[in-house]
């Protein structure tokens, strides 16, 4: 099967030949005729299967001489927008009347508005910036023929569901809707039922998936030995181009700095970087034709890096789809690649076994001399270690006492009888102190009640509160005679010659 057999025009085939593509992939063979016929299509395909040209070729074919926007492609990240813009421009190199405009955050809004006003027939953008142009009314979708949602599952994971629905509602009802996704979660099904008309589902087979051409390994080490393990991996394989994946932005910065200090120059890439910094980092990485890129999962979406020798999962991926997208950066176009995952806990070991079961692939152990091969058991939050009492070490010494004071019977070491004795004595002393406090409080209440009962001075009476026996009979706390009844509170009595004034 060739592109000519699929009915692709001669000008597009000329652009494909210039890039060295002569045989379509499986997903392209299935999708191009369906999309060209005008049907709504759902494509389930992983990274590296050629899905960009699967919807890009028929999208270019449907564009006519009208000056309005006719095709809209929505992507989750700006890197993917830039990659697809570059790919489609290579296809349209020999077509004069098609202009492709990228729309994404971090770039000049004025330049984007200027590009949209100059016959932008194909627009590729991220949901957030597309919403900004819709509010400004600088993007008009009245004559839209086709809308394409690329990596729809990732856009939903990033929280763009409301934006996607708003964009779909802004398009004509007779449009053609194309959706490509690696998975089919329930949120995707709701979108398809609401905004697509009898979609045809196509799915690539296992041989088109990237892991079919990748040697996959895992290695175990302590958490504080992960950097040393990574150094041994690079010493063993000596890759020219490699990507190291981390789960957090902070870890990418710290790891890139540590690798650079260890004579492994690395470039950091994450979502908090400015667009100019991201572009500069990618250009510097590609310029020499070799190097190490440390990136997060979202930042690596859409990065077109060729001839990647090895992928290292420095942090274990959060789910199955992230693992597939990570290792899909190597082993492309029939070339072989290598993927290594570093694990350091029993939980990660179980997740790895589930991953092997789900993918059906063989992930072999890569043993490094001087590193342990069995992951350390994960400590429980209650101070125990895999169901056994952890009575020694820093976990026990650093534990905080209970709010009631002292430790429970299970928390005390069995071999320290002196500790038991001192703890019991402290408890008895505390109980005696609380008992004395209750007795003093009761005595005070009884003495005060005698003064209140007669309606006189609220001061307590009795020998207990007198300074000397001679003053025992006085109704005074300090042994002095009480003030006369008539003289008490004289300064608060109302005056006959003074008018009552309101308080301000």
C-alpha positions in Angstrom: 0.0 0.0 0.0 1.3 3.4 -1.0 0.1 7.0 -0.6 -1.0 7.0 -4.2 -3.2 4.0 -3.5 -4.9 6.0 -0.7 -5.8 8.8 -3.2 -3.3 11.5 -1.9 -2.8 14.4 -4.3 0.5 14.7 -6.2 1.6 17.9 -4.5 1.3 16.3 -1.0 3.1 13.2 -2.3 5.9 15.4 -3.5 6.2 16.8 0.0 6.2 13.3 1.5 8.9 12.2 -0.9 11.1 15.2 0.1 10.9 13.9 3.8 11.6 10.3 2.8 8.1 8.9 3.4 6.9 6.5 0.8 4.9 3.9 2.7 2.0 4.8 5.1 1.8 3.3 8.6 -1.2 1.2 9.6 -3.0 4.1 11.3 -2.5 6.3 8.2 -3.8 3.5 5.9 -7.0 3.2 8.0 -7.6 6.9 8.8 -6.9 8.7 5.6 -9.7 7.2 3.4 -12.3 7.5 6.3 -11.4 11.2 7.1 -11.3 12.0 3.4 -14.8 10.6 3.0 -16.2 13.1 5.5 -17.0 10.7 8.4 -16.3 11.4 12.0 -13.4 9.3 13.2 -12.0 8.3 16.6 -8.4 7.1 16.3 -6.8 5.1 19.2 -3.1 5.4 18.6 0.1 5.9 20.6 3.0 8.2 20.2 5.1 7.5 17.1 2.5 5.8 15.0 2.2 8.6 12.4 -1.1 10.0 13.5 -0.2 13.6 12.6 -0.2 12.8 8.9 -3.2 10.4 9.4 -5.4 13.5 10.0 -3.1 16.1 8.5 -3.2 14.8 4.9 -7.0 14.7 4.5 -7.3 18.0 6.4 -5.1 19.7 3.8 -7.0 18.0 1.0 -10.4 19.5 2.2 -9.2 23.1 2.1 -10.4 25.2 -0.8 -9.7 28.7 -2.0 -12.0 30.4 0.6 -10.1 32.8 2.8 -11.8 31.9 6.1 -10.5 29.4 8.6 -11.6 25.9 7.5 -9.6 23.5 9.7 -9.0 23.8 13.5 -6.6 21.5 15.3 -6.6 21.6 19.1 -3.5 20.3 21.0 -2.7 20.1 24.7 0.8 21.7 24.7 2.6 24.4 22.8 5.4 22.0 21.9 2.9 19.8 20.1 1.4 22.8 18.4 4.8 23.8 17.1 5.7 20.3 16.0 2.4 19.8 14.0 2.7 23.2 12.5 6.2 22.4 11.2 5.0 18.9 9.9 2.0 20.3 8.0 4.1 23.1 6.5 6.5 20.5 5.1 3.5 18.8 3.5 2.2 22.1 2.0 5.6 23.2 0.7 4.4 22.8 -2.9 0.9 24.2 -2.2 0.6 28.0 -2.5 -2.9 28.9 -1.2 -2.7 27.2 2.2 -1.5 29.2 5.3 -1.1 27.5 8.7 -1.1 29.7 11.8 0.0 28.4 15.3 -1.9 29.8 18.3 -0.5 29.1 21.8 0.3 31.0 25.0 3.6 32.7 25.7 3.9 34.3 22.3 2.8 37.7 21.0 -1.0 38.1 20.8 -0.6 40.9 18.2 1.4 38.6 15.9 -1.2 35.9 16.2 -4.0 38.4 15.4 -2.1 39.6 12.4 -1.7 36.0 11.2 -5.4 35.2 11.7 -6.4 38.1 9.6 -4.3 37.1 6.6 -6.2 34.1 5.2 -5.4 31.6 8.0 -7.0 28.4 6.5 -5.6 26.0 9.1 -5.3 27.0 12.7 -3.4 24.9 15.3 -3.6 26.0 18.9 -3.9 25.2 22.6 -7.4 25.4 24.3 -6.5 28.4 26.5 -5.2 30.7 23.8 -8.0 29.6 21.4 -10.5 30.7 24.1 -8.8 34.1 24.3 -9.1 34.7 20.6 -12.8 33.5 20.6 -13.5 36.1 23.4 -11.7 38.8 21.4 -13.6 37.7 18.2 -10.3 37.5 16.4 -10.9 33.8 15.6 -14.0 33.2 13.5 -15.2 29.6 13.0 -18.4 30.3 11.0 -17.1 28.5 7.9 -15.2 25.7 9.7 -15.2 22.4 7.9 -13.2 20.1 10.2 -12.1 20.2 13.9 -9.4 17.8 15.1 -8.8 17.0 18.8 -5.3 15.6 19.1 -4.4 13.8 22.3 -7.8 14.4 23.7 -7.2 12.3 26.8 -4.3 14.4 27.8 -6.3 17.6 27.4 -8.9 16.3 29.7 -6.3 15.3 32.3 -5.0 18.8 32.1 -8.4 20.3 32.9 -9.4 21.6 29.5 -12.8 19.9 29.3 -14.9 23.1 29.7 -12.7 24.9 27.1 -13.0 22.0 24.6 -16.8 22.0 25.0 -16.9 25.8 24.5 -14.8 25.5 21.3 -17.0 22.7 20.0 -20.2 24.7 20.6 -18.6 27.6 18.7 -18.3 25.6 15.5 -21.1 24.9 12.9 -23.3 21.8 13.4 -22.4 20.3 10.0 -18.7 20.2 10.8 -16.6 17.0 10.7 -15.1 16.0 14.0 -11.9 14.0 14.3 -10.5 12.8 17.6 -7.2 11.0 18.3 -6.4 9.6 21.7 -4.2 7.0 23.3 -6.9 5.8 25.7 -10.7 6.0 25.8 -11.7 7.1 29.4 -15.4 7.8 30.2 -15.0 11.6 29.7 -13.9 10.9 26.1 -17.0 8.8 25.6 -19.3 11.6 26.8 -17.7 14.0 24.3 -18.1 11.6 21.5 -21.8 10.9 22.3 -22.5 14.6 22.5 -20.5 16.2 19.7 -19.8 13.4 17.1 -22.1 11.8 14.6 -21.8 8.0 14.3 -18.0 8.0 14.7 -15.9 5.2 13.2 -13.3 3.9 15.7 -9.9 2.8 14.3 -7.1 1.3 16.4 -3.5 0.5 15.6 -2.2 -3.0 16.2 0.5 -3.9 18.6 3.2 -3.9 15.9 2.7 -0.2 15.4 3.1 0.5 19.0 6.5 1.8 20.0 7.4 -0.8 22.6 7.6 -3.5 19.9 11.0 -2.0 18.9 12.3 -1.2 22.3 14.5 -3.2 24.7 13.0 -2.6 28.1 14.9 -3.0 31.4 14.5 -2.1 35.1 17.0 -1.7 37.9 16.6 -1.5 41.7 18.5 0.8 44.1 18.1 2.8 47.3 16.5 6.2 46.9 19.8 8.0 47.9 21.6 5.9 45.2 19.5 6.9 42.2 21.9 9.4 40.9 24.8 6.9 41.1 22.6 4.3 39.4 21.9 6.8 36.6 25.6 7.4 36.2 26.2 3.7 35.8 23.5 3.5 33.2 25.2 6.1 31.1 28.6 4.5 31.6 27.2 1.2 30.4 25.2 2.3 27.3 27.0 5.6 26.4 24.0 7.1 24.5 24.5 10.1 22.2 20.9 11.3 22.6 18.8 10.5 25.6 15.8 11.7 27.6 15.4 11.4 31.4 11.9 11.7 32.7 10.9 13.0 36.2 7.5 13.5 37.8 8.0 17.0 39.2 9.4 20.3 37.9 11.6 20.7 40.9 13.2 17.3 40.3 14.0 18.1 36.7 16.0 21.2 37.8 17.8 19.4 40.6 18.7 16.4 38.5 19.9 18.5 35.5 22.1 20.4 37.9 23.5 17.3 39.5 24.2 15.6 36.2 26.0 18.7 34.9 28.2 18.7 37.9 28.9 15.0 37.3 30.2 15.7 33.7 26.9 14.7 32.1 25.7 18.0 30.6 21.9 18.0 30.7 19.2 20.5 29.6 16.1 21.0 31.8 12.6 21.3 30.4 9.4 21.8 32.4 6.1 23.6 32.2 7.0 26.7 34.3 9.7 27.8 31.9 9.0 30.8 29.6 8.4 30.1 26.0 11.7 31.7 25.0 13.5 29.6 27.6 11.9 26.4 26.4 12.6 27.2 22.8 16.2 28.0 23.6 16.7 24.8 25.6 15.3 22.6 22.8 17.4 24.4 20.2 20.6 24.0 22.2 19.7 20.3 22.7 19.2 19.7 19.0 22.1 21.9 17.8 24.9 19.5 18.8 23.0 16.4 17.7 23.7 14.8 21.1 23.0 15.5 24.7 20.7 14.7 27.7 17.2 16.2 28.1 15.6 16.1 31.6 11.9 16.7 31.3 8.4 16.2 32.8 5.7 14.2 31.0 3.6 17.2 30.0 6.6 19.3 28.8 7.9 16.4 26.6 4.6 16.2 24.7 5.1 17.3 21.1 8.9 17.5 21.2 10.2 16.1 18.0 13.7 14.7 18.8 15.1 12.2 16.3 17.4 9.3 16.9 16.9 9.0 20.7 19.0 6.1 21.9 17.8 5.6 25.4 14.9 6.7 27.7 15.4 6.6 31.4 12.5 6.7 33.8 14.3 8.3 36.8 10.9 8.7 38.5 8.5 5.8 38.1 5.6 6.9 35.8 2.3 7.7 37.4 0.2 5.5 35.1 0.4 3.1 32.2 -0.2 5.8 29.5 2.7 8.0 30.8 5.0 4.9 30.5 3.9 4.3 26.9 4.4 8.0 25.9 7.8 8.1 27.6 9.3 5.1 25.9 7.6 6.1 22.6 10.3 8.7 22.2 12.8 6.0 21.1 12.5 3.1 18.7 10.8 5.1 16.0 10.7 4.5 12.3 11.7 0.9 12.7 14.9 1.7 14.7 15.7 0.0 17.9 15.8 1.8 21.3 16.3 1.2 25.0 14.2 2.1 28.0 15.3 1.7 31.6 13.1 2.3 34.7 14.6 2.9 38.1 12.6 1.5 41.1 13.4 1.8 44.8 10.3 0.6 46.7 8.1 -2.5 46.8 5.1 -0.4 45.7 7.0 0.5 42.5 8.0 -3.2 42.1 4.3 -4.2 42.2 3.4 -1.4 39.8 6.1 -2.7 37.4 4.6 -6.2 37.6 1.2 -4.8 36.8 2.7 -2.9 33.9 4.3 -6.1 32.5 0.9 -7.9 32.8 -1.0 -5.1 31.1 1.4 -4.5 28.2 2.4 -8.2 27.7 6.0 -7.0 27.1 9.2 -8.4 28.5 11.0 -6.0 30.9 14.2 -7.6 32.0 16.3 -6.7 35.1 19.4 -4.7 34.5 21.7 -5.5 37.5 24.4 -2.9 38.4 27.4 -4.0 40.4 27.4 -2.6 43.9 23.6 -1.9 43.8 21.0 -4.1 45.5 18.6 -5.9 43.3 15.6 -6.1 45.7 13.7 -2.9 46.4 13.5 -1.7 50.0 10.3 -2.4 51.8 8.2 0.8 52.1 7.8 2.0 55.8 4.2 2.3 57.0 3.0 5.6 58.3 2.3 4.2 61.8 5.9 3.4 62.4 5.8 -0.2 61.5 7.7 -2.0 58.7 5.6 -4.3 56.5 3.4 -5.4 59.5 6.2 -6.0 62.0 7.0 -3.8 65.0 9.9 -1.5 64.2 11.5 -1.2 67.7 14.9 0.0 66.7 16.5 2.6 64.5 15.5 6.2 63.7 11.9 5.4 63.0 11.3 4.6 66.6 13.5 7.2 68.1 11.9 10.0 66.1 8.3 9.1 67.0 6.2 11.6 68.9 4.5 10.7 72.2 0.8 10.3 72.3 -1.4 13.3 73.4 -2.2 11.6 76.7 1.4 11.5 77.8 3.8 8.6 77.6 3.9 5.7 75.2 1.5 2.8 74.9 2.4 -0.8 75.8 3.1 -1.7 72.2 5.2 1.3 71.7 7.6 0.7 74.6 10.7 -1.4 74.0 10.5 -4.8 75.7 14.1 -4.8 76.9 14.1 -1.5 78.8 12.6 -2.1 82.3 14.0 1.1 83.6 12.1 3.0 80.9 8.9 1.3 82.0 9.5 2.2 85.7 10.2 5.8 85.0 7.2 6.1 82.8 4.9 4.6 85.5 6.3 7.0 88.1 5.7 9.9 85.9 2.0 8.8 85.4 1.5 8.5 89.2 3.0 11.9 89.9 0.7 13.5 87.3 -2.4 11.9 88.8 -1.4 13.2 92.3 -1.0 16.7 91.0 -4.4 16.6 89.3 -6.0 15.3 92.5 -4.5 18.2 94.5 -5.8 20.7 92.0 -9.3 19.4 92.2 -9.2 19.6 96.1 -8.0 23.2 96.0 -10.7 24.2 93.5 -13.5 22.6 95.6 -12.3 24.4 98.8 -12.3 27.7 96.9 -15.8 27.2 95.6 -17.2 26.4 99.1 -15.6 29.4 100.7 -17.0 31.8 98.1 -20.5 30.4 98.3 -20.7 31.5 102.0 -20.3 35.2 101.0 -22.9 35.0 98.2 -25.6 33.3 100.3 -26.2 36.4 102.5 -26.3 38.8 99.6 -23.4 40.8 101.0 -19.8 41.0 100.0 -18.8 38.4 97.4 -15.4 38.0 99.1 -14.8 34.6 100.6 -14.7 34.3 104.4 -13.1 32.0 106.9 -9.9 31.4 108.7 -8.3 30.0 105.6 -8.2 33.4 104.0 -7.2 35.5 107.0 -3.7 36.7 107.7 -4.0 36.3 111.5 -6.3 34.5 114.0 -7.4 37.9 115.2 -9.1 38.6 112.0 -10.9 35.3 111.7 -14.3 36.8 112.5 -14.1 39.6 110.0 -15.9 39.3 106.7 -12.7 40.0 104.8 -10.2 38.1 102.9 -7.1 40.0 104.0 -8.0 40.4 107.7 -9.3 44.1 107.4 -12.7 45.4 108.2 -15.1 45.7 105.3 -16.1 49.1 104.1 -19.4 50.5 105.4 -22.5 49.5 103.5 -23.4 53.1 102.9 -20.0 54.1 101.5 -19.7 51.3 99.0 -20.1 52.4 95.4 -21.0 56.0 96.3 -19.3 57.3 93.2 -21.6 55.3 91.0 -24.9 56.6 92.5 -27.1 58.8 90.4 -27.0 62.5 91.2 -30.2 64.4 91.6 -28.9 67.6 89.9 -27.3 65.7 87.0 -29.3 64.8 83.9 -28.8 61.4 82.5 -26.6 61.5 79.4 -26.5 58.7 76.8 -23.3 56.9 76.4 -21.4 57.6 73.3 
